[in-house]
Amino acid sequence: MIRDPLALTALIALTTWAAFALERRVPAAGTLGASLLALILGALLSNTGVVPATSPVYDLIAGPGTMLAIAWLLLAVNVGDLKTAGPRMLGAFGLALAGTALGAFVGALVFADFLGENTWRLAGTLTGTYSGGSLNFVAVGTGVGLPAQLFAGATAADALTTGLWLGACLLLPIWLARFYPAVPDAATRPLGPRGDAAEGEEPRESTRDERLARHPFFRTAALSTLDLAILAAVGLVLLAAAQATATALAGSAEGGAIPGWVGSIPAVLWLTTFALIAGHTPGLARRAGALQLGNLALHFFFVVIGIWSRVSEIVAVGVEVFLYTLLVVGVHGVVVYGVGRLVRMDPGSLAVASQAAVGGPSSALAVAVSRRWPGFVLPGIIVGLVGYAVGNYLGFGVAYLVRGLEIGL
């Protein structure tokens, strides 16, 4: 078993590299996406005894490393790009968020007796992760103080459920096609210069080079040493500012100077807010390299999530936690595909938007590419990136709603 911190860090880096390489070079692996591949490879390392269940290396990656990933990825988010996604994808993504929140709330009612005082914590954490991906899991889970054992068990359950739903979203558009309106022609057109569907061209299958050029993991960016220094400095300043704000407000709340609820706002929520503001500030907006660094740090974390995904951990916390994740995603699916059918949305938009919420932008891209919908690539990535931000707010909102209603308390 590898326990040495340096060797363990090197193995995590190699595993991250392997996940990207498999997605890029192996067509079958490309349908899963690097994010899910990193989870799977990490889980294999852990469940076969190659790496330990706990290590300071994991804590460093899941703590400051992931917080930096949040800061960098949100610097790359431009809320104005939502108009590019179009009303169809935005509507489908809205259904996905509503379905996730409803599923988490229903699950809180169902499993309250089992989870007890941790009901509100897990409800918020699952809302976060199924609104923007696993990045939001650690953000919300850490912010609400999810106990370590429950955190590990829920991580394992989340990884398994996310993989199952990815498979479902690849198949459901085929199975349900005759019950829904057809996928619009724009989704099958080749991409124009900005990555949206080009007008006036016959549908054709994108070449491998074209797919890689618009893939968020393989898109190239010209970077100088100065660019890297700016990104490192901005990321760390945002982390420090968020932590200082949360600490200062907590102290003021204890002294009675401000309402208690303001003092209880966690640092990650301040980080989300500050990073979004910075990302729309001239000079920092869409900073070159922010997406690339954020994705790299994020996938280090995905490997760690996989390492924490031990079957024994699910058994240790109870199968009910796994059933809770299935219930959340099940209700999410019913809302997305049920309401989507009533309002006559096509199954392609619904599948891509659902994966943008449950698995993040990489999963949305995997569905769009594997089903040969190039016109859904950019909209899926856009709403997936926005999900990183929205998931934190929605996760904490559901958590405090469940706690306020004293469910499980």
Secondary structure, 3 states (H helix, E strand, C coil): CCCCHHHHHHHHHHHHHHHHHHHHHCHHHHCCCHHHHHHHHHHHHHHCCCCCCCCHHHHHHHHHHHHHHHHHHHHCCCHHHHHHHHHHHHHHHHHHHHHHHHHHHHHHHHHHHHHHHHHHHHHHHHHHHHHHCHHHHHHHHHHCCCCHHHHHHHHHHHHHHHHHHHHHHHHHHHHCHHHCCCCCHHHHCCECCCCCECCCCCCCCCCHHHHHHHCCCCCCCCCCHHHHHHHHHHHHHHHHHHHHHHHHHHHHHHCCCCCHHHHCCCHHHHHHHHHHHHHCCCCCCCCCCHHHHHHHHHHHHHHHHHHHCCHHHHHHHCHHHHHHHHHHHHHHHHHHHHHHHHCCCCHHHHHHHHHHHHCCHHHHHHHHHHCCCHHHHHHHHHHHHHHHHHHHHHHHHHHHHHHHCCCCC
